[in-house]
Amino acid sequence: MSAPGFLRPPRLPPGSRVAALSLSSGFVTEVMGRYHAGAAQVAGALGWEVVPAPNALRGPEYLYAHPEARADDLHWALTQPDIHGMLSIIGGDDSIRLLPHLRPDLVRAHPKAFLGFSDSTVTLLHFLRAGVMAYHGPALLADLAENAGIRPFVLDGLRRALVQAPQPFDLSPAPEWSEARVDWADAALQETPRPFAPGDGWEWLQGTAPAEGHLVGGCLEVLDMLCGTPGWPAPELWRGAVLALETSEDVPAPTQVGYWLRSYAAQGILAGAAGLMLARPRGYSAEMKAELYAWVRRVLAEAGRPELPVVANVDFGHTSPQLTLPLGGRARLDPGAGRVTVWP
């Protein structure tokens, strides 16, 4: 079940050919060992063949100078009949420069699954604005090239969101998590597992009654860049949505997150929202988390939404392992049951 107006892309079963896209940073050419490890792990675990788009491996200097070439890669992947889906190689900070070159008509005419996070928020919202579901989840160089193999939690989420026949499923807290940095350029480390800490579960910040709506969201820093541009969703796309919001490795202060949320309140987005999911914030201490959650409650009270269901510390975004969220698909938050259900 998807929200009215959103097309669901076809599934990506084993044997699918998936285009790898550098829509932001061209950094991948500096860590090609990591790229090949990710492609091999995707092939082994999911049966997808990863195919680099024509400009994806042309290097950071070229791709920085030619945002139109990055957009061309997206359009190439959409229109090639033997390409069945697309995934982001890695994020960055300037996908917003693609906006003048993007063609929503091609997204709508050739609906295919797109997977990514972080700066891919620009592309994810481009799909939603075109009326096509998109998938907030792992990038090739991140969770898909995870040291010593893709974590089972990631694979389970990908299969339910993108591979298996669509049916509602419950999200669950990750049994472990990590934000440990690894030198991706050191091929000798690829088979050495990173340290992971035991999972610490979700936190329900407020709300008692279940609520349901279509998923919209992404990285808050990128959303802040998009606000006021042609890439910003129209009010009707926000209305009735469950917002899924995450922060990046830039570690924005809790106060800054509160200010961003006040902007959402001023635009009427919080007044019309069905619920809120907050990702586990990368780089936050326990004290910073407590301050963040206090800011969230404060801004929602200011917006007249003290009853809005809010679940925090959810595993999507800039920590690992991460869930795959079907943006444009339905989500149901049930605070009493401690349950989140999505329709991919």
Backbone hydrogen bonds, N-H to C=O, Kabsch-Sander energy under -0.5 kcal/mol:
donor,donor_aa,acceptor,acceptor_aa,energy
3,A,328,G,-2.0
6,F,3,A,-2.1
7,L,5,G,-0.6
7,L,131,G,-3.2
12,L,162,L,-3.0
15,G,47,G,-3.2
16,S,13,P,-1.8
18,V,16,S,-0.6
18,V,49,E,-2.9
19,A,85,G,-2.7
20,A,51,V,-2.4
21,L,19,A,-0.6
21,L,87,L,-2.5
23,L,21,L,-0.8
25,S,91,G,-1.8
29,T,26,G,-1.4
30,E,27,F,-2.4
31,V,28,V,-2.0
34,R,31,V,-0.8
35,Y,31,V,-1.7
36,H,32,M,-2.6
37,A,33,G,-2.0
38,G,34,R,-2.5
39,A,35,Y,-2.5
40,A,36,H,-2.3
41,Q,37,A,-2.5
42,V,38,G,-2.4
43,A,39,A,-2.1
44,G,40,A,-2.5
45,A,41,Q,-2.4
46,L,42,V,-2.5
47,G,42,V,-0.9
47,G,43,A,-0.9
48,W,42,V,-1.0
49,E,16,S,-2.7
50,V,48,W,-0.6
51,V,18,V,-2.8
51,V,49,E,-0.5
53,A,20,A,-2.3
56,A,53,A,-1.3
57,L,53,A,-0.5
58,R,55,N,-1.6
63,L,59,G,-2.2
64,Y,60,P,-2.2
65,A,61,E,-1.9
66,H,62,Y,-1.3
69,A,66,H,-1.1
70,R,66,H,-1.1
71,A,67,P,-2.1
72,D,68,E,-2.3
73,D,69,A,-1.7
74,L,70,R,-1.5
75,H,71,A,-2.3
76,W,72,D,-2.8
77,A,73,D,-2.5
78,L,74,L,-2.0
79,T,75,H,-1.9
80,Q,76,W,-1.6
83,I,80,Q,-1.7
84,H,17,R,-3.0
84,H,82,D,-0.5
85,G,17,R,-1.1
86,M,113,A,-2.5
87,L,19,A,-2.7
88,S,115,L,-2.6
89,I,21,L,-2.7
97,R,94,D,-1.7
98,L,95,S,-2.3
99,L,96,I,-1.3
101,H,98,L,-2.3
102,L,98,L,-0.9
102,L,99,L,-0.9
106,L,103,R,-0.9
107,V,103,R,-1.1
108,R,104,P,-2.3
109,A,105,D,-2.2
110,H,106,L,-1.8
113,A,84,H,-0.7
115,L,86,M,-1.7
116,G,135,Y,-1.9
120,S,117,F,-2.0
121,T,118,S,-2.1
122,V,119,D,-1.5
124,L,120,S,-3.0
125,L,121,T,-2.4
126,H,122,V,-1.5
127,F,123,T,-2.1
128,L,124,L,-2.0
129,R,125,L,-2.9
130,A,126,H,-1.2
131,G,128,L,-1.5
132,V,127,F,-2.7
133,M,7,L,-2.8
134,A,327,L,-1.6
135,Y,114,F,-2.7
136,H,134,A,-0.6
136,H,325,L,-2.4
137,G,116,G,-1.5
137,G,135,Y,-0.8
140,L,88,S,-2.6
141,L,89,I,-2.5
142,A,139,A,-0.5
144,L,139,A,-1.7
145,A,142,A,-1.0
146,E,143,D,-1.0
148,A,190,Q,-2.3
149,G,146,E,-2.1
154,V,151,R,-0.7
155,L,151,R,-2.0
156,D,152,P,-2.7
157,G,153,F,-1.7
158,L,154,V,-2.4
159,R,155,L,-2.7
160,R,156,D,-2.1
161,A,157,G,-2.1
162,L,158,L,-2.8
163,V,158,L,-0.7
163,V,159,R,-1.4
164,Q,159,R,-3.1
169,F,342,V,-2.2
171,L,340,V,-2.7
177,W,197,A,-2.3
178,S,320,S,-2.7
184,W,182,V,-1.1
186,D,183,D,-1.5
187,A,185,A,-1.1
189,L,186,D,-2.0
190,Q,187,A,-1.3
192,T,189,L,-2.0
197,A,177,W,-3.1
199,G,175,P,-2.4
203,E,312,A,-2.1
205,L,203,E,-0.7
205,L,310,V,-2.1
206,Q,310,V,-0.9
211,A,333,L,-2.3
213,G,331,A,-2.2
215,L,329,G,-2.7
216,V,242,V,-2.0
218,G,244,A,-2.0
219,C,118,S,-0.6
220,L,246,E,-3.3
223,L,219,C,-2.7
224,D,220,L,-2.3
225,M,221,E,-1.4
226,L,222,V,-2.0
227,C,223,L,-1.7
229,T,226,L,-2.7
232,W,229,T,-1.8
237,L,234,A,-1.6
238,W,234,A,-0.9
238,W,235,P,-0.6
239,R,235,P,-1.7
240,G,272,G,-2.5
241,A,238,W,-2.1
242,V,214,H,-2.5
243,L,241,A,-0.7
243,L,275,G,-2.5
244,A,216,V,-2.3
245,L,243,L,-0.6
245,L,277,M,-2.6
246,E,218,G,-2.0
251,V,248,S,-1.7
257,V,253,A,-2.0
258,G,254,P,-2.3
259,Y,255,T,-2.0
260,W,256,Q,-2.4
261,L,257,V,-2.5
262,R,258,G,-1.9
263,S,259,Y,-1.5
264,Y,260,W,-1.6
265,A,261,L,-2.2
266,A,262,R,-2.6
267,Q,263,S,-1.6
268,G,265,A,-1.5
269,I,264,Y,-1.9
270,L,264,Y,-0.9
272,G,268,G,-1.4
273,A,269,I,-0.6
273,A,270,L,-0.7
274,A,241,A,-3.1
275,G,241,A,-1.2
276,L,309,P,-2.1
277,M,243,L,-3.7
278,L,311,V,-2.7
279,A,245,L,-2.4
280,R,314,V,-2.6
282,R,280,R,-0.5
284,Y,281,P,-1.3
289,K,285,S,-2.3
290,A,286,A,-2.1
291,E,287,E,-2.1
292,L,288,M,-2.8
293,Y,289,K,-2.8
294,A,290,A,-1.8
295,W,291,E,-2.1
296,V,292,L,-2.3
297,R,293,Y,-2.2
298,R,294,A,-2.3
299,V,295,W,-2.8
300,L,296,V,-2.3
301,A,297,R,-2.2
302,E,298,R,-2.3
303,A,299,V,-1.9
304,G,301,A,-1.5
305,R,300,L,-3.5
308,L,305,R,-1.3
310,V,206,Q,-1.9
311,V,276,L,-2.3
312,A,203,E,-3.4
314,V,278,L,-2.3
316,F,314,V,-1.8
318,H,247,T,-0.6
320,S,178,S,-2.6
323,L,315,D,-3.4
325,L,136,H,-2.9
325,L,323,L,-0.6
327,L,134,A,-1.9
327,L,325,L,-1.4
328,G,215,L,-2.1
329,G,326,P,-2.2
330,R,1,M,-1.3
331,A,213,G,-2.5
332,R,341,T,-3.0
333,L,211,A,-2.8
334,D,332,R,-0.5
334,D,339,R,-2.8
336,G,208,T,-0.7
338,G,334,D,-1.1
339,R,334,D,-2.1
341,T,332,R,-2.3
342,V,169,F,-2.7
343,W,330,R,-2.4
